[in-house]
């Protein structure tokens, strides 16, 4: 008798759990959003250094990197890429945050064509996006890349950040038409967010990234490559947390340097203890000393920063004389 | 050659005064408790200096960022000039900023030939 009653309770509990699970699932899908993201392949010159040097870039929406896409885990993205008839080259879009058929969705389209596809951002993290048209090494090197942040559905999955930045590392090849140099890894510089020493205040035209002492600064870091590995390190600090691919479940603590390969990404948290300058570099020094240095300046007077990628595009200030 | 000299000098003058002349950033580090009091005097003097295009004492606390015309003035000369201004303020001195992140972007004017 007792056994039968116990079985009945178990069955009831199981049915309730299934019903509750279904309800939660419905609530979850009801709260998920749909985003219509439209990008245009733009072949144009952009400023590459503090001296105003121009570079014949290929871009998404006219900037290198392209715009940051930000959604929440479970959201649907309806994506459209337009390759205007005025362009000279085929282009494509590969979202690392998507889990969809490559052949159908990531194919290159010619000038004058448009492609659309839909995906659900199922996994939280920071992901690379890039053009996959051949030769892909050239399309990435010339600037067709960016970042998509997929925020975790559960905001409590990690500590709340006080300040956030996106940094995308990539190699600079002086001659954008020299594909062989790209295959041979003969890069002339390494950039953060499409600029040589863009956030280095001791270099002509350079700026900085601001923070206040005690703030948790979150860096969404992507290595666009196309070839070199990044050894991301905060000079004068230690990463409090490193989240591989930006997934809160992949949490490393107390990391000095973390390697991010080409086509990969990670999220880095640092709580800067005191006022001062903390250069964020690739500790592969041939890259750092040729452009990949971003100075995080901690000051009590730091203004709030709402722009995830400051100085994109790089507009040089007018001089006083 | 002599008859071409005036136009040659004129051309050089035009080139050096053009807005497109090469520029570099010199960073000087201020050390001492009384440096803030001297900011106005330093700024005023440097803005009058030939070859100095822009002076910034705000961007990086404790540092002077100078955008200078390449070849028009050296970092050493600017360091001497500022220390001259600070001579009456014994508790503040300036020196050329050197660190691991300034190894390569170091201005041409400070490099050993």
Interface residues (C-beta under 8 A of the other chain):
Chain A: X50 X51 X197 X200 X201 X202 X203 X204 X205 X206 X208 X235 X275 X277 X279 X281 X288 X289 X290 X293 X295 X297 X299 X319 X320 X321
Chain B: X19 X22 X23 X24 X25 X27 X47 X53 X54 X55 X59 X60 X61 X63 X65 X67 X97 X100 X101 X102 X103 X104 X105
